[in-house]
């Protein structure tokens, strides 16, 4: 019997697909305007009533999208769920729509948790991923509002090729932001996301080892989505998947309830259809948003009955039905593999997870395993290394003025370097031929400095006071 046979740990309601962003990985393939077929306010309230009907404690309910703040009734929905005893969370998009008054109204309506996405350690990296300039600035503003309002904050980060190098810097930023949970979402090729953006199995394993090592020192929770093998990695290390503060409160056979300021954690991996259920914007009931196989619709079917009894859901909770390595794995009860990734790769949700590098029987809990030598993800270790001016100068020597053919250091274009807590500020000028490609030069400077271990962000300030003159050139032989 699965821990989640009777009730899921979490219910996701895609309240709308309307969103102002255009993210490269968007599962929902968000659109600019709301779909007239979305669940109405009353239909949404009935959905929340059925979530409460799963029992006490009720599953966590996450309002997502699109951007749930595109719905004018979202505060009313939060209030209704709270009144029914459901812990309500919200994942807004990083836009100007998330104001402090709106968040205050949501908090006063009973919102228990706010989750925002951060997919780059710098504004440039995050905005490139979200494909909207200024998204990072708005996300930082949301984080500030959450702290001012004492709203428990979760940050979600997509793990893929584009974001991989920023993970160590992001890890260092999490404590500064005061998060209660850092959720790592491993990319599944659904919606706009394409397969070549995802990480190969060996790379996923290295990230999970790194995350497990980081979690031992983090003052907040670290969880994964669509990488349930994280539970296997933790078991091999003898680590718990839950913070000690709630370990003692776990009731046998029931998930841990979420409370304000504390993120409840399940005793096993929460996976598609097994502890997790997704309701899309028009009411279709799916195992997850990454496994869009409808098993009913809340407009015509009972959510509780579909989750407990539909053959798709019951098969996803039966480890004996799993194929390939997942079916033979000694961790199949606590992990079970990503059913969404299996489906995306083979159209069979019960096939083995191609994102797992583990060979069944290779290592047992408590035995020597890969965790004894934790690899470091490109970008630095978790303990912030000291960044020196010499390191920055050497990195800048690799940036050349394309017209003159000399490095910006040799040309004397760098006027100053300031370093503070991982933030590097470079003051520089440009030659006359370099002015037309100013934005390209700035990007080259950032790309040269960001890989230095310990660097979290790079700011470049262009000045023409004093103006550059040829007598600033320092030839290599003079160094």
C-alpha positions as CSV (number, residue, x, y, z in Angstrom):
1,X,0.0,0.0,0.0
2,X,1.3,3.4,-1.0
3,X,1.6,6.2,1.6
4,X,-0.6,8.2,-0.8
5,X,-3.3,5.7,-1.8
6,X,-6.0,7.6,0.0
7,X,-4.9,11.2,-0.4
8,X,-2.3,13.2,-2.3
9,X,0.3,15.2,-0.5
10,X,-0.2,18.2,-2.9
11,X,-2.9,19.3,-5.4
12,X,-1.9,21.8,-8.1
13,X,-4.6,23.9,-9.7
14,X,-3.7,25.7,-12.9
15,X,-6.0,28.6,-12.3
16,X,-5.3,30.1,-15.7
17,X,-2.9,29.9,-18.6
18,X,-2.7,33.7,-19.1
19,X,0.7,35.1,-18.4
20,X,2.8,38.1,-19.4
21,X,6.0,36.1,-19.6
22,X,7.3,33.8,-22.4
23,X,9.6,31.4,-20.6
24,X,11.7,29.0,-22.7
25,X,10.6,26.0,-20.5
26,X,6.9,26.8,-20.0
27,X,4.9,23.6,-19.4
28,X,1.6,25.4,-19.9
29,X,2.6,27.1,-23.1
30,X,1.1,30.2,-21.5
31,X,-1.0,32.6,-23.5
32,X,-1.5,36.4,-23.3
33,X,-5.3,36.3,-22.5
34,X,-7.4,34.2,-20.2
35,X,-9.3,31.2,-21.7
36,X,-13.1,31.7,-21.5
37,X,-13.2,28.0,-20.7
38,X,-11.4,28.3,-17.4
39,X,-13.0,27.1,-14.2
40,X,-15.3,29.8,-12.8
41,X,-15.1,31.1,-9.3
42,X,-17.9,28.8,-8.1
43,X,-16.4,25.8,-9.9
44,X,-13.0,26.6,-8.2
45,X,-14.7,26.8,-4.8
46,X,-16.3,23.4,-5.4
47,X,-12.8,22.0,-6.4
48,X,-11.4,23.3,-3.1
49,X,-14.3,21.6,-1.2
50,X,-13.3,18.3,-2.8
51,X,-9.7,18.9,-1.9
52,X,-10.8,19.3,1.8
53,X,-12.8,16.1,1.4
54,X,-9.6,14.0,1.1
55,X,-9.4,14.1,4.9
56,X,-7.5,15.7,7.8
57,X,-4.9,17.0,7.2
58,X,-6.0,18.1,3.8
59,X,-3.5,18.2,0.9
60,X,-1.5,21.3,0.3
61,X,-3.2,23.3,-2.5
62,X,-1.0,25.3,-4.9
63,X,-2.5,28.0,-7.1
64,X,-0.4,28.2,-10.3
65,X,-0.7,29.1,-13.9
66,X,0.1,30.9,-16.1
67,X,-0.1,33.7,-13.6
68,X,-2.8,33.2,-11.0
69,X,-2.9,36.9,-10.3
70,X,-4.5,37.3,-13.7
71,X,-7.7,36.1,-12.0
72,X,-9.5,38.9,-10.2
73,X,-11.1,36.4,-7.9
74,X,-7.8,34.9,-6.6
75,X,-8.1,36.4,-3.1
76,X,-11.6,35.1,-2.8
77,X,-10.4,31.7,-3.8
78,X,-7.6,31.8,-1.2
79,X,-10.1,32.8,1.5
80,X,-12.5,30.0,0.6
81,X,-9.8,27.3,0.7
82,X,-8.4,28.6,4.0
83,X,-11.9,28.4,5.5
84,X,-12.1,24.8,4.4
85,X,-8.9,24.0,6.2
86,X,-6.8,23.7,3.1
87,X,-3.2,25.2,3.2
88,X,-3.1,27.6,0.3
89,X,0.0,28.5,-1.7
90,X,0.5,30.7,-4.7
91,X,3.0,30.9,-7.5
92,X,2.7,34.2,-9.2
93,X,4.8,35.2,-12.3
94,X,7.6,37.8,-11.8
95,X,5.8,40.8,-13.1
96,X,4.7,44.3,-12.0
97,X,1.2,42.8,-11.1
98,X,2.6,41.4,-7.8
99,X,2.3,44.5,-5.6
100,X,2.6,44.7,-1.8
101,X,-1.1,45.6,-1.4
102,X,-2.2,42.5,-3.4
103,X,0.1,40.3,-1.4
104,X,-1.1,41.8,1.9
105,X,-4.7,41.0,0.8
106,X,-3.8,37.4,0.0
107,X,-2.0,37.0,3.3
108,X,-5.0,38.4,5.2
109,X,-7.2,36.0,3.3
110,X,-5.1,33.1,4.7
111,X,-2.3,32.5,2.1
112,X,0.2,30.2,3.8
113,X,3.1,30.3,1.4
114,X,4.3,32.3,-1.6
115,X,6.5,30.6,-4.2
116,X,8.4,32.5,-6.9
117,X,10.7,31.3,-9.7
118,X,14.4,32.3,-9.9
119,X,16.3,30.7,-12.7
120,X,19.5,32.8,-12.8
121,X,21.9,34.3,-10.3
122,X,22.0,37.5,-12.3
123,X,19.4,39.7,-13.8
124,X,20.7,38.9,-17.3
125,X,20.6,35.2,-16.8
126,X,17.1,35.1,-15.3
127,X,15.6,37.5,-17.8
128,X,17.2,35.5,-20.7
129,X,15.5,32.4,-19.3
130,X,12.1,34.1,-18.8
131,X,12.4,36.0,-22.1
132,X,11.1,39.2,-20.6
133,X,13.5,42.1,-19.6
134,X,12.9,43.2,-16.0
135,X,11.5,39.9,-14.7
136,X,14.4,39.5,-12.3
137,X,13.8,43.0,-10.9
138,X,10.2,42.3,-10.3
139,X,11.1,38.9,-8.7
140,X,13.4,40.7,-6.3
141,X,10.6,43.1,-5.5
142,X,8.3,40.2,-4.7
143,X,10.9,38.6,-2.4
144,X,11.2,42.0,-0.6
145,X,7.4,42.2,-0.2
146,X,7.2,38.7,1.1
147,X,9.8,39.4,3.8
148,X,8.1,42.6,4.8
149,X,4.7,40.8,5.1
150,X,6.3,37.8,6.9
151,X,4.9,35.5,4.2
152,X,6.8,32.2,4.1
153,X,8.8,32.1,0.9
154,X,9.7,29.3,-1.4
155,X,11.9,29.7,-4.5
156,X,11.6,27.4,-7.5
157,X,14.6,27.0,-9.8
158,X,14.5,25.0,-13.1
159,X,17.4,22.7,-13.5
160,X,18.6,22.4,-17.1
161,X,21.6,23.1,-19.3
162,X,20.9,26.8,-19.3
163,X,20.7,27.2,-15.5
164,X,23.2,24.6,-14.3
165,X,26.2,26.9,-13.9
166,X,24.2,29.3,-11.8
167,X,23.1,26.7,-9.1
168,X,26.0,27.3,-6.6
169,X,25.5,31.1,-6.8
170,X,21.8,30.7,-6.4
171,X,22.3,28.4,-3.4
172,X,24.3,31.2,-1.7
173,X,21.5,33.7,-2.4
174,X,18.8,31.5,-0.9
175,X,19.8,32.2,2.7
176,X,20.0,35.9,2.0
177,X,16.4,35.8,0.7
178,X,15.2,34.1,3.9
179,X,13.5,31.1,2.1
180,X,11.9,28.2,3.9
181,X,12.3,25.9,0.9
182,X,14.4,25.8,-2.3
183,X,12.7,23.6,-4.9
184,X,14.8,22.3,-7.8
185,X,12.6,21.5,-10.8
186,X,14.4,19.1,-13.2
187,X,13.2,19.9,-16.7
188,X,10.8,17.6,-18.5
189,X,10.3,18.2,-22.3
190,X,6.6,19.2,-22.1
191,X,5.1,22.4,-23.5
192,X,7.8,24.8,-24.8
193,X,10.6,22.8,-23.2
194,X,12.5,20.6,-25.6
195,X,14.5,17.5,-24.8
196,X,17.9,18.9,-25.6
197,X,17.5,21.5,-22.8
198,X,17.4,18.7,-20.2
199,X,20.4,17.1,-18.4
200,X,21.7,13.6,-19.1
201,X,21.3,11.0,-16.3
202,X,24.9,11.3,-15.2
203,X,24.7,15.1,-14.9
204,X,21.4,14.8,-12.9
205,X,23.2,12.4,-10.6
206,X,26.0,14.9,-10.0
207,X,23.5,17.7,-9.3
208,X,21.6,15.5,-6.8
209,X,24.8,14.6,-5.0
210,X,25.7,18.3,-4.8
211,X,22.2,19.2,-3.6
212,X,22.3,16.5,-0.9
213,X,25.6,17.8,0.3
214,X,24.4,21.4,0.3
215,X,21.2,20.4,2.2
216,X,23.3,19.2,5.2
217,X,24.4,22.8,5.7
218,X,21.4,24.8,4.5
219,X,19.1,26.4,7.1
220,X,16.1,25.7,4.9
221,X,14.6,22.7,3.1
222,X,15.9,21.5,-0.3
223,X,13.5,19.4,-2.5
224,X,13.4,18.2,-6.0
225,X,10.5,17.9,-8.5
226,X,10.8,15.3,-11.3
227,X,14.0,13.9,-9.8
228,X,12.6,11.5,-7.1
229,X,16.0,9.7,-7.1
230,X,17.0,12.4,-4.7
231,X,15.4,10.2,-2.0
232,X,17.6,7.4,-3.1
233,X,20.7,9.6,-2.9
234,X,19.7,10.7,0.6
235,X,19.1,7.1,1.7
236,X,22.5,6.1,0.4
237,X,24.0,8.9,2.5
238,X,21.9,8.1,5.6
239,X,20.2,11.5,5.4
240,X,16.5,12.2,6.0
241,X,14.3,13.7,3.3
242,X,12.6,15.8,6.0
243,X,13.9,18.6,8.3
244,X,14.4,17.3,11.9
245,X,11.9,19.7,13.2
246,X,9.0,17.9,11.5
247,X,10.5,14.4,11.6
248,X,9.1,13.8,15.0
249,X,5.7,15.0,14.0
250,X,5.1,12.6,11.2
251,X,2.0,10.5,11.8
252,X,2.3,6.9,10.5
253,X,0.6,6.5,7.1
254,X,-0.1,10.2,6.6
255,X,1.8,13.0,5.0
256,X,3.1,15.8,7.1
257,X,0.8,18.8,7.1
258,X,2.2,22.1,6.1
259,X,2.1,24.9,8.7
260,X,2.9,28.6,8.2
261,X,6.6,29.2,8.2
262,X,7.3,25.5,7.8
263,X,7.2,23.4,4.7
264,X,5.8,20.0,5.3
265,X,7.7,17.1,3.7
266,X,6.5,13.7,2.7
267,X,8.2,10.5,3.8
268,X,8.8,9.3,0.2
269,X,9.1,11.0,-3.1
270,X,6.0,12.8,-4.2
271,X,5.6,11.8,-7.9
272,X,3.1,12.0,-10.7
273,X,-0.2,10.5,-9.5
274,X,1.5,9.2,-6.3
275,X,1.1,12.0,-3.8
276,X,0.5,14.5,-6.6
277,X,-2.5,15.4,-8.6
278,X,-3.0,18.3,-11.1
279,X,-6.1,20.1,-12.3
280,X,-5.6,22.2,-15.4
281,X,-7.3,25.5,-16.2
282,X,-10.4,23.8,-17.8
283,X,-10.8,21.2,-15.1
284,X,-9.0,18.1,-16.5
285,X,-7.5,15.9,-13.8
286,X,-4.0,14.6,-14.6
287,X,-1.2,12.9,-12.6
288,X,0.8,16.1,-12.9
289,X,1.3,19.0,-15.2
290,X,4.3,17.3,-16.6
291,X,2.3,14.1,-17.3
292,X,-0.8,15.5,-19.1
293,X,-2.8,12.4,-19.3
294,X,-6.4,13.3,-18.4
295,X,-8.3,10.8,-16.2
296,X,-11.4,12.9,-15.7
297,X,-12.7,16.5,-15.3
298,X,-13.7,18.1,-12.1
299,X,-16.8,19.5,-13.9
300,X,-18.2,16.0,-14.3
301,X,-16.1,13.7,-12.1
302,X,-15.2,13.6,-8.4
303,X,-11.6,14.5,-7.8
304,X,-11.3,12.2,-4.7
305,X,-12.7,9.2,-6.6
306,X,-10.5,9.8,-9.7
307,X,-7.4,10.0,-7.6
308,X,-8.2,7.0,-5.5
309,X,-9.7,4.7,-8.1
310,X,-8.9,5.6,-11.7
311,X,-6.7,2.8,-13.2
312,X,-4.1,5.4,-14.4
313,X,-3.6,6.7,-10.8
314,X,-3.6,3.3,-9.2
315,X,-1.1,1.9,-11.6
316,X,1.2,4.9,-11.0
317,X,1.1,4.0,-7.3
318,X,1.9,0.3,-7.8
319,X,5.7,-0.2,-7.9
320,X,5.2,-3.8,-9.2
321,X,3.9,-2.2,-12.4
322,X,7.1,-0.3,-13.1
323,X,9.3,-1.4,-16.0
324,X,13.0,-1.6,-16.7
325,X,15.5,-0.6,-14.0
326,X,12.8,1.1,-12.0
327,X,10.9,-2.1,-11.6
328,X,14.0,-4.0,-10.4
329,X,15.3,-1.2,-8.2
330,X,15.5,-1.6,-4.4
331,X,14.4,2.0,-4.0
332,X,11.3,1.7,-6.1
333,X,9.0,2.1,-3.0
334,X,10.6,5.4,-1.9
335,X,11.6,6.7,-5.3
336,X,9.8,5.1,-8.2
337,X,11.4,7.3,-10.9
338,X,9.9,10.2,-12.8
339,X,6.8,8.9,-14.5
340,X,6.6,12.2,-16.5
341,X,10.1,11.8,-17.9
342,X,9.4,8.1,-18.7
343,X,6.3,9.2,-20.6
344,X,8.1,12.0,-22.4
345,X,10.8,9.6,-23.6
346,X,8.7,6.6,-24.5
347,X,4.9,7.5,-24.2
348,X,4.8,4.8,-21.4
349,X,4.4,6.3,-18.0
350,X,5.4,3.1,-16.3
351,X,8.7,2.7,-18.2
352,X,12.1,3.2,-16.5
353,X,13.2,6.8,-15.9
354,X,15.9,7.6,-18.5
355,X,17.0,10.4,-16.2
356,X,18.4,8.0,-13.5
357,X,22.0,6.8,-13.7
358,X,21.6,4.3,-10.9
359,X,22.1,0.6,-11.5
360,X,19.9,-1.5,-9.1
361,X,22.0,-3.3,-6.5
362,X,25.1,-1.2,-7.0
363,X,24.9,0.4,-3.6
364,X,22.9,-0.1,-0.5
365,X,22.0,2.4,2.2
366,X,24.9,2.8,4.6
367,X,27.5,1.4,2.1
368,X,30.2,3.4,0.4
369,X,28.7,5.3,-2.5
370,X,29.4,8.2,-4.7
371,X,28.5,10.6,-1.9
372,X,32.0,10.2,-0.5
373,X,33.3,12.5,-3.2
374,X,30.8,15.2,-4.0
375,X,31.4,16.8,-7.4
376,X,31.3,20.5,-7.7
377,X,29.0,22.1,-10.3
378,X,30.6,24.7,-12.5
379,X,30.5,28.1,-10.9
380,X,32.0,27.3,-7.5
381,X,31.4,25.5,-4.2
382,X,28.7,26.3,-1.6
383,X,31.1,28.1,0.8
384,X,31.7,31.4,-0.9
385,X,35.3,31.7,-2.1
386,X,37.1,35.0,-1.8
387,X,37.2,36.9,-5.1
388,X,40.3,38.9,-5.7
389,X,40.9,41.8,-8.0
390,X,43.7,39.9,-9.7
391,X,41.2,37.1,-10.6
392,X,38.9,39.6,-12.1
393,X,41.8,41.4,-14.0
394,X,43.0,38.1,-15.4
395,X,39.5,37.2,-16.6
396,X,39.2,40.6,-18.3
397,X,42.4,40.0,-20.1
398,X,40.4,37.5,-22.2
399,X,38.1,40.2,-23.5
400,X,39.3,41.9,-26.6
401,X,38.4,45.0,-28.5
402,X,37.6,43.5,-31.9
403,X,38.6,46.6,-33.8
404,X,42.0,47.1,-32.2
405,X,42.7,43.5,-31.4
406,X,44.0,44.1,-27.8
407,X,42.5,43.1,-24.5
408,X,40.5,45.7,-22.6
409,X,43.1,45.5,-19.8
410,X,46.0,46.2,-22.1
411,X,44.0,49.1,-23.7
412,X,43.5,50.7,-20.3
413,X,39.7,50.6,-20.7
414,X,39.2,49.2,-17.2
415,X,39.1,52.2,-14.7
416,X,38.1,50.3,-11.6
417,X,37.2,47.0,-10.0
418,X,35.1,46.8,-6.8
419,X,34.3,43.5,-5.0
420,X,31.8,43.1,-2.1
421,X,30.2,39.8,-1.0
422,X,30.4,38.1,-4.4
423,X,29.2,41.2,-6.3
424,X,31.7,42.6,-8.7
425,X,31.4,46.1,-10.1
426,X,33.6,47.0,-13.1
427,X,34.0,50.6,-14.2
428,X,35.3,50.9,-17.7
429,X,35.2,53.0,-20.9
430,X,35.2,52.2,-24.6
431,X,37.3,53.2,-27.5
432,X,35.5,55.1,-30.3
433,X,35.4,51.9,-32.5
434,X,34.0,50.0,-29.6
435,X,31.0,52.3,-28.9
436,X,28.7,50.8,-31.6
437,X,29.0,47.3,-30.1
438,X,28.7,48.6,-26.5
439,X,26.1,46.0,-25.5
440,X,28.1,43.1,-27.0
441,X,31.2,44.3,-25.1
442,X,29.2,44.4,-21.8
443,X,28.0,40.9,-22.4
444,X,31.6,39.7,-23.0
445,X,32.8,41.3,-19.8
446,X,30.0,39.6,-17.8
447,X,30.6,36.2,-19.4
448,X,34.3,36.5,-18.6
449,X,33.9,37.3,-14.9
450,X,30.8,35.3,-13.9
451,X,32.6,31.8,-13.9
452,X,35.1,33.0,-11.2
453,X,34.3,30.9,-8.1
454,X,32.4,33.1,-5.6
455,X,31.1,35.6,-8.1
456,X,27.3,36.0,-7.7
457,X,26.7,39.0,-10.0
458,X,28.6,41.3,-12.3
459,X,27.7,45.0,-12.8
460,X,29.4,47.0,-15.6
461,X,29.4,50.8,-15.5
462,X,30.4,52.6,-18.7
463,X,31.9,56.1,-18.2
464,X,33.6,58.5,-20.6
465,X,35.0,60.7,-17.8
466,X,37.9,60.9,-18.3
467,X,37.7,59.9,-22.0
468,X,40.0,57.2,-23.2
469,X,43.3,58.2,-25.0
470,X,45.9,56.0,-26.6
471,X,48.5,56.8,-23.8
472,X,46.5,54.5,-21.6
473,X,47.7,51.4,-23.6
474,X,49.8,49.0,-21.6
475,X,51.6,46.6,-23.8
476,X,52.3,43.0,-22.6
477,X,56.0,43.6,-22.5
478,X,55.6,46.4,-19.9
479,X,53.7,44.2,-17.4
